Amino acid sequence: MHKSVIVDKIGDDKLGLIKYLKEMADLSLKEAKELMDYLNENDSITLITGIDQEKAREIADSLTKLKCCVQVKDTKISDVMLAFPKDKNSYEMIVLSGVKRV
């Protein structure tokens, strides 16, 4: 069964979160900051989906160390996808290719 990592709330270490998002999903600094801002402004966002249990736990543990409140849930989605903000009120899931750590 594939897993999703849902971010309910981010912690105070926003710079650390930006660095982690940048490295985890191979994002530019600007993209990582936009994603962090979106996670900060919205509750219960599926950050990443379509990953195995081990990777979901690794990501959840890293986010928890950054004081984020996260959940890991089952999903039927098998493509690895990342939330990416379209604007302040909506986001889309983009398929990741060539991801370093996912």
Residue frames as a rotation matrix with the C-alpha (Angstrom) as fourth column:
MET 1
0.582 0.813 0.000 0.00
0.813 -0.582 0.000 0.00
0.000 0.000 -1.000 0.00
HIS 2
-0.318 -0.649 0.692 1.29
0.614 -0.696 -0.371 3.45
0.722 0.307 0.620 -0.88
LYS 3
0.015 0.212 -0.977 1.35
0.953 -0.299 -0.050 6.27
-0.303 -0.930 -0.207 1.65
SER 4
0.316 0.073 0.946 0.73
0.389 -0.919 -0.059 10.01
0.865 0.387 -0.319 1.82
VAL 5
-0.519 -0.442 -0.732 2.35
0.855 -0.282 -0.435 12.46
-0.014 -0.851 0.524 4.22
ILE 6
0.371 0.742 0.559 -0.06
0.595 -0.652 0.471 15.15
0.713 0.158 -0.683 5.36
VAL 7
-0.789 -0.608 -0.087 1.18
0.497 -0.548 -0.673 18.31
0.362 -0.574 0.734 7.06
ASP 8
0.261 0.916 -0.305 -1.38
0.929 -0.152 0.338 19.57
0.263 -0.371 -0.891 9.55
LYS 9
1.000 -0.028 -0.012 0.73
-0.022 -0.944 0.328 22.45
-0.020 -0.328 -0.944 10.84
ILE 10
0.315 -0.949 0.031 4.32
0.382 0.097 -0.919 23.59
0.869 0.301 0.393 10.40
GLY 11
0.401 -0.280 -0.872 6.66
0.906 -0.018 0.422 24.42
-0.133 -0.960 0.247 13.25
ASP 12
0.835 -0.080 -0.545 8.61
0.051 -0.974 0.222 27.58
-0.549 -0.213 -0.809 14.00
ASP 13
-0.180 -0.983 0.028 11.77
0.035 0.022 0.999 26.50
-0.983 0.181 0.030 12.14
LYS 14
0.790 0.596 -0.144 10.69
-0.078 -0.136 -0.988 27.85
-0.608 0.792 -0.061 8.76
LEU 15
0.274 -0.780 -0.563 14.23
-0.958 -0.274 -0.087 28.16
-0.087 0.563 -0.822 7.43
GLY 16
-0.631 -0.486 0.604 14.92
-0.502 0.850 0.160 24.53
-0.591 -0.202 -0.781 8.35
LEU 17
0.172 0.794 0.583 11.69
0.197 0.552 -0.810 23.49
-0.965 0.254 -0.062 6.63
ILE 18
0.775 0.046 -0.631 12.61
-0.544 -0.459 -0.702 25.39
-0.322 0.887 -0.331 3.47
LYS 19
-0.241 -0.953 -0.182 16.01
-0.960 0.206 0.191 23.67
-0.144 0.221 -0.965 3.41
TYR 20
-0.540 0.075 0.838 14.42
-0.147 0.972 -0.182 20.26
-0.829 -0.222 -0.514 3.95
LEU 21
0.550 0.822 0.144 11.76
0.067 0.129 -0.989 20.75
-0.832 0.554 0.016 1.25
LYS 22
0.512 -0.450 -0.731 14.44
-0.839 -0.446 -0.313 21.97
-0.185 0.773 -0.606 -1.18
GLU 23
-0.567 -0.820 0.076 16.61
-0.801 0.571 0.183 18.92
-0.193 0.043 -0.980 -0.60
MET 24
-0.391 0.466 0.794 13.80
-0.095 0.837 -0.538 16.36
-0.915 -0.286 -0.283 -0.29
ALA 25
0.519 0.737 0.433 12.06
0.413 0.227 -0.882 17.25
-0.749 0.636 -0.186 -3.56
ASP 26
-0.416 -0.789 0.452 14.97
0.825 -0.117 0.553 18.83
-0.384 0.603 0.699 -5.46
LEU 27
0.667 0.714 0.214 13.20
0.745 -0.637 -0.199 22.21
-0.005 0.292 -0.956 -5.56
SER 28
-0.202 -0.639 0.742 14.69
0.410 -0.744 -0.528 25.62
0.889 0.197 0.413 -6.17
LEU 29
-0.878 -0.158 -0.452 14.98
0.478 -0.327 -0.815 27.87
-0.019 -0.932 0.363 -3.14
LYS 30
-0.778 0.628 -0.034 12.06
-0.625 -0.766 0.149 29.96
0.067 0.138 0.988 -4.44
GLU 31
-0.124 0.747 -0.653 9.87
-0.354 0.581 0.733 26.88
0.927 0.322 0.192 -4.96
ALA 32
-0.408 -0.094 -0.908 10.70
0.677 0.637 -0.369 25.54
0.613 -0.765 -0.196 -1.50
LYS 33
-0.977 0.059 -0.203 9.84
0.096 -0.732 -0.674 28.89
-0.188 -0.678 0.710 0.09
GLU 34
-0.511 0.843 -0.168 6.53
-0.760 -0.350 0.548 29.07
0.403 0.408 0.819 -1.82
LEU 35
-0.065 0.464 -0.883 5.67
0.098 0.884 0.457 25.56
0.993 -0.056 -0.103 -0.65
MET 36
-0.696 -0.232 -0.679 6.59
0.680 0.089 -0.728 26.40
0.230 -0.969 0.096 2.95
ASP 37
-0.920 0.392 0.008 4.46
-0.384 -0.896 -0.224 29.56
-0.081 -0.209 0.975 2.78
TYR 38
-0.228 0.877 -0.422 1.53
-0.607 0.210 0.766 27.53
0.761 0.431 0.485 1.45
LEU 39
-0.179 0.103 -0.979 1.90
0.528 0.849 -0.007 24.92
0.830 -0.518 -0.206 4.19
ASN 40
-0.909 -0.229 -0.349 2.08
0.417 -0.463 -0.782 27.72
0.017 -0.857 0.516 6.76
GLU 41
-0.794 0.606 -0.052 -1.10
-0.608 -0.794 0.033 29.41
-0.022 0.058 0.998 5.52
ASN 42
0.150 0.855 -0.496 -3.19
-0.796 0.402 0.452 26.23
0.586 0.327 0.741 5.16
ASP 43
-0.186 -0.127 0.974 -3.97
-0.836 0.541 -0.089 23.28
-0.516 -0.831 -0.207 7.40
SER 44
0.110 0.230 0.967 -3.91
-0.062 0.972 -0.225 19.58
-0.992 -0.036 0.121 6.54
ILE 45
0.513 -0.078 -0.855 -2.17
-0.844 -0.232 -0.485 19.64
-0.160 0.970 -0.184 3.16
THR 46
0.837 -0.294 0.461 -1.03
0.334 0.943 -0.006 16.42
-0.433 0.159 0.887 1.49
LEU 47
0.331 -0.814 -0.478 2.63
-0.590 -0.574 0.568 17.23
-0.737 0.094 -0.669 1.01
ILE 48
-0.548 -0.556 -0.625 3.64
-0.835 0.414 0.363 14.08
0.057 0.721 -0.691 -0.83
THR 49
0.404 0.741 0.536 1.79
-0.661 0.642 -0.388 10.96
-0.632 -0.197 0.749 -1.93
GLY 50
0.885 0.033 -0.465 2.48
-0.386 0.612 -0.690 7.64
0.262 0.790 0.554 -3.66
ILE 51
-0.126 -0.990 0.067 5.49
-0.811 0.063 -0.581 6.70
0.571 -0.128 -0.811 -1.55
ASP 52
0.040 0.097 -0.994 6.26
0.246 0.964 0.104 3.51
0.969 -0.248 0.014 0.34
GLN 53
0.862 0.400 -0.311 5.94
0.348 -0.021 0.937 3.13
0.368 -0.916 -0.157 4.12
GLU 54
0.196 -0.883 -0.426 9.67
0.960 0.085 0.267 3.49
-0.199 -0.462 0.864 4.76
LYS 55
-0.637 -0.429 0.640 9.99
0.618 -0.781 0.092 6.76
0.460 0.454 0.763 2.83
ALA 56
0.278 0.821 0.498 6.78
0.144 -0.549 0.824 8.11
0.950 -0.157 -0.271 4.37
ARG 57
0.809 -0.025 -0.588 8.11
0.585 0.131 0.800 7.40
0.057 -0.991 0.121 7.85
GLU 58
-0.236 -0.971 -0.040 11.48
0.968 -0.239 0.082 8.98
-0.089 -0.019 0.996 6.97
ILE 59
-0.488 0.130 0.863 9.79
0.341 -0.882 0.326 12.16
0.803 0.454 0.386 5.69
ALA 60
0.607 0.789 0.092 7.37
0.164 -0.238 0.957 12.28
0.778 -0.566 -0.274 8.63
ASP 61
0.527 -0.488 -0.696 10.22
0.842 0.187 0.507 11.84
-0.117 -0.853 0.509 11.11
SER 62
-0.560 -0.771 0.305 12.24
0.811 -0.586 0.008 14.62
0.172 0.251 0.952 9.45
LEU 63
-0.214 0.573 0.791 9.24
0.110 -0.791 0.602 16.96
0.971 0.216 0.106 9.50
THR 64
0.771 0.488 -0.409 8.49
0.411 0.109 0.905 16.07
0.486 -0.866 -0.116 13.13
LYS 65
0.005 -0.863 -0.504 12.07
0.990 -0.067 0.123 17.01
-0.140 -0.500 0.855 14.05
LEU 66
-0.820 -0.226 0.526 11.29
0.379 -0.903 0.202 20.40
0.430 0.365 0.826 12.51
LYS 67
-0.843 0.493 -0.216 8.29
0.093 -0.263 -0.960 20.62
-0.531 -0.829 0.175 14.88
CYS 68
-0.595 0.690 -0.412 5.69
-0.717 -0.224 0.660 20.02
0.363 0.689 0.628 12.15
CYS 69
-0.247 0.630 0.736 2.51
-0.462 0.591 -0.661 18.13
-0.852 -0.503 0.145 12.98
VAL 70
-0.512 -0.034 -0.858 2.15
-0.842 0.216 0.494 15.37
0.168 0.976 -0.139 10.38
GLN 71
0.339 0.591 0.732 0.10
-0.522 0.766 -0.376 12.28
-0.783 -0.254 0.568 9.57
VAL 72
-0.830 -0.441 -0.342 0.90
-0.540 0.480 0.691 9.28
-0.140 0.758 -0.637 7.40
LYS 73
0.115 0.945 0.307 -2.11
-0.558 0.317 -0.767 7.77
-0.822 -0.083 0.563 5.65
ASP 74
-0.391 -0.129 0.911 -2.79
0.508 0.796 0.331 5.04
-0.768 0.592 -0.246 3.11
THR 75
0.008 0.398 -0.917 -3.45
-0.686 -0.665 -0.294 6.07
-0.727 0.632 0.268 -0.48
LYS 76
0.564 0.228 0.794 -4.32
0.372 0.788 -0.490 4.31
-0.737 0.572 0.360 -3.72
ILE 77
0.906 -0.283 -0.315 -2.14
-0.423 -0.615 -0.665 6.74
-0.005 0.736 -0.677 -5.69
SER 78
0.715 -0.659 0.231 0.99
0.577 0.744 0.337 5.04
-0.394 -0.107 0.913 -6.97
ASP 79
0.312 -0.621 0.719 2.72
0.582 -0.474 -0.661 7.95
0.751 0.624 0.213 -8.72
VAL 80
-0.206 -0.441 -0.874 5.03
0.939 -0.342 -0.049 9.97
-0.277 -0.830 0.484 -6.47
MET 81
0.133 0.351 0.927 3.48
0.591 -0.778 0.210 13.44
0.795 0.520 -0.312 -6.38
LEU 82
-0.664 -0.423 -0.617 4.27
0.742 -0.477 -0.471 16.60
-0.095 -0.770 0.631 -4.45
ALA 83
0.536 0.805 -0.255 1.91
0.781 -0.587 -0.212 19.42
-0.321 -0.086 -0.943 -3.49
PHE 84
-0.678 -0.716 0.163 2.78
0.730 -0.633 0.258 22.62
-0.082 0.294 0.952 -5.29
PRO 85
-0.147 0.672 -0.726 0.99
0.399 -0.631 -0.665 25.94
-0.905 -0.387 -0.175 -4.74
LYS 86
-0.120 0.224 0.967 -0.89
0.966 -0.197 0.166 27.43
0.228 0.954 -0.193 -7.68
ASP 87
-0.145 0.088 0.985 -1.86
-0.110 -0.991 0.073 30.49
0.983 -0.098 0.154 -5.64
LYS 88
-0.746 -0.225 0.627 -2.63
-0.595 -0.201 -0.779 31.30
0.301 -0.953 0.016 -2.00
ASN 89
-0.054 0.862 0.503 -5.88
-0.921 0.152 -0.359 29.33
-0.386 -0.483 0.786 -2.04
SER 90
0.908 0.414 0.068 -5.13
-0.352 0.840 -0.412 26.22
-0.228 0.350 0.908 -4.07
TYR 91
-0.204 -0.976 0.078 -2.45
-0.750 0.207 0.628 23.74
-0.630 0.069 -0.774 -4.95
GLU 92
0.692 0.322 -0.647 -1.87
-0.674 0.608 -0.419 21.00
0.258 0.726 0.637 -7.48
MET 93
0.532 -0.531 0.659 -0.10
-0.124 0.721 0.681 17.68
-0.838 -0.444 0.318 -7.19
ILE 94
0.509 -0.448 -0.735 2.89
-0.856 -0.170 -0.489 17.45
0.094 0.878 -0.470 -9.52
VAL 95
0.975 -0.218 -0.049 4.54
0.217 0.976 -0.025 14.17
0.053 0.014 0.998 -10.45
LEU 96
0.515 -0.857 0.014 8.14
-0.680 -0.399 0.615 14.04
-0.521 -0.327 -0.789 -9.28
SER 97
0.931 -0.365 -0.029 10.84
0.268 0.734 -0.624 12.56
0.249 0.572 0.781 -11.44
GLY 98
0.093 -0.989 0.112 14.48
0.350 -0.073 -0.934 12.31
0.932 0.126 0.339 -10.55
VAL 99
0.746 0.229 0.625 13.79
-0.458 -0.506 0.731 12.90
0.484 -0.831 -0.273 -6.87
LYS 100
-0.236 -0.971 0.032 16.83
-0.632 0.128 -0.764 12.45
0.738 -0.201 -0.644 -4.70
ARG 101
-0.894 -0.253 0.371 15.35
-0.442 0.358 -0.823 11.15
0.075 -0.899 -0.431 -1.44
VAL 102
-0.059 0.950 0.307 11.80
-0.818 0.131 -0.561 10.03
-0.573 -0.284 0.769 -2.20
